[in-house]
Amino acid sequence: MDQSHQVHVFGRIWSSSVHGVHVAIYCFDYNDDDSISSNALKRYFNTGTNREETPAKKKPVQKVAKNARGKKKSKKIVISGKEDPFVGDVPVPAGKLEKFSRGEKNELKNLSRGRLKDIVIKSEENTSLAQKQAARYDLLLPEEAGFLEGDDGEDTCTISQEDIAEAVDITAGSKHFNLTLNQFGPYQLDYTSNGRHLILGGRRGHIAAMDWHTKQLLCEINVMETVNDIKWLHTETMFAVAQKKWLYIYDNQGIELHCLKKFNDVLRMEFLPYHFLLATASATGFLQYLDISVGKEVNAINAKCGRLDVMAQNPQNAIIHLGHPTGTVTLWSPSQKEPLVKMLCHRGGVRSVAVDNTGTYMVTSGLDRKLKVFDVRTFQALKSYVLPAGSSSLSISQRGLLACGSGNTVQVYKNVWGTPVNKPYMAHSVKGSVWGVRYCPFEDVLGIGHTNGFSSMLVPGAGEANFDALESNPFHSVKQRQEWEVKALLDKIQPELISLDPSLLGKVDKATLEQRHKDKVERLGYDPLSKEKFIPRKKMKGRSSSGSTQKRKKKVAYDEQRNNDIRLIIGHEVHLDGVFGFMRSKPVSASHRASLRSSCMAVGMPQELLPEAVTEDSVAHSVQELIQQAVESREKAKKEQMIKEKMTALGNRKALDRFKKSE
């Protein structure tokens, strides 16, 4: 039964065992004379634990088994002692490591707590290990992404969809199809997050959900009402429909589950998958958030910009982008009533907005027939293109291809935020006016909804070639979908954490620490970090109890603060004496009076306590009174603070009344 297989794959040998789980790939390194060097074979994969380089052992190792009492058994187990000439793992190329990088490492210099430092070090080790493993197994991915390339002197935009469907295999060619639905159009469309299911919503009430891979229809209904927008929720079991008056939730059999009357006159919708939030923009100018996991409205924001019919989301940080008729684009978070950012993008109204998957670039189109590319990090315009007829709908694929719908034509552009683009990458014409375009995830397919139905366009290089089955699996079973749904609910992110920079959540808020320290200084009356803490001397006969020690500490802190106040008052008194000496030889002017008032404010007394008619005698008398009143006011404020702290500690009203009576 001990059999082994060896298969040559691109100059490598894949060795496996029938009964074992050992997996290894060996690479040949050829010299100039096509001969294999002595150190050419290196181990590239090692499914076992990582081990350090150790000198090879020449003698066989004998392992002697023992019983439970520690005595040697008669039977001996001998392990083969062959040398391993390929010790350790082959280094991973720096380019592949950079591809799977997870950001900069945390600095350990400012970490003083030992336990926290150990946790950070362990986390960095796990991140580095995951990065190396992802880079090693990158060559095992089954698919590779590519683009359409024409012959010499041939533009790829002139290649028709029929030619592409004939050139590719049968499975890929079947993904190009047209649905003639000319009775209830124009149509809006949406794909699920794994790209398996498609839903169509006609303007005149027609709704159809299907598995577009197998062309199997899930449900088909007519709501007998105007449909403004349609959107899948977290799975293919539910979808939301923005009808003429209210927002409705249906299941994949077409059964109405909910009617949300708080969400009226909805025009556009966006679903945030990691927050389980459905964001809606209405004709009344309100941006509303619905938590579909609990069925409650999170927030309703009045944008104060009129009708909201242009909407997009940033997949990186879940910020909602709204386009307005004034040519501005605003960025919104459910935790803020005001826009986070307001940008003037066009001289006319904004027609469509799209954000790429990395959250770096935003593309907008306006009534001025311009297509602009913005860097979301700096909110600056990078490129500006002029389209002859403008663009009514935009969509960006997973690999950065931009689709622009205008009239009955859809044009696809490649790398619009890089080098200037002079011509489209691909183009396709449909039978009706384009109403909406959307790329299918993990597929080289662009869905087009128009007045005459739906068209599926093949766009080579649009989608990611490989998917993460734990994140978005197009071939999951019912059990896997249910398990994923439970895990996603447990990992749900709260709406309060949505911000422009998600990386801030993992950093220390230094401003908050400084504010807390400042509040502590104001509450205590002194800075506990300014010098070494007072340590009371140990006394005998029970005078070093915890209560007595605490009283002595408070007394010392109170005396220190009182001395500081006296020094401050004496310094201001000396300053005022100099002012009075100057005023003896001259009459008191308005500027001198203002100087005296500012000095009194520095002492801590309001200006109203200083009389308007200031003379030499009244000034001296007023200064003494001001100093005395300053001391008394500070003493009173400290006493009130102590009373407030004691009232908080008592915790009930009766004890508080007893405390006031005793005072």
Salt bridges, closest charged atoms under 4 A:
ASP84 OD1 - ARG43 NH2 3.92
ASP84 OD2 - ARG51 NH2 3.23
ASP138 OD2 - LYS99 NZ 3.28
ASP155 OD1 - LYS423 NZ 2.74
ASP190 OD1 - LYS231 NZ 3.92
ASP190 OD1 - ARG438 NE 3.61
ASP211 OD1 - ARG196 NE 2.86
GLU220 OE2 - HIS206 NE2 2.77
GLU236 OE2 - HIS476 NE2 3.66
GLU236 OE2 - ARG481 NE 3.89
ASP291 OD2 - LYS492 NZ 3.10
ASP368 OD1 - HIS346 ND1 3.18
ASP375 OD2 - ARG377 NH2 3.03
GLU443 OE1 - LYS175 NZ 2.45
GLU443 OE2 - HIS213 NE2 3.45
GLU485 OE2 - HIS234 NE2 2.79
GLU485 OE1 - ARG481 NH1 3.97
ASP491 OD2 - LYS487 NZ 3.08
ASP527 OD1 - HIS517 NE2 3.17
ASP559 OD2 - LYS555 NZ 3.28
GLU560 OE2 - LYS531 NZ 3.07
ASP565 OD1 - ARG634 NH1 3.01
ASP565 OD2 - LYS638 NZ 3.27
GLU612 OE2 - ARG597 NH2 3.13
GLU616 OE2 - ARG584 NE 3.09
GLU625 OE2 - HIS621 NE2 2.72
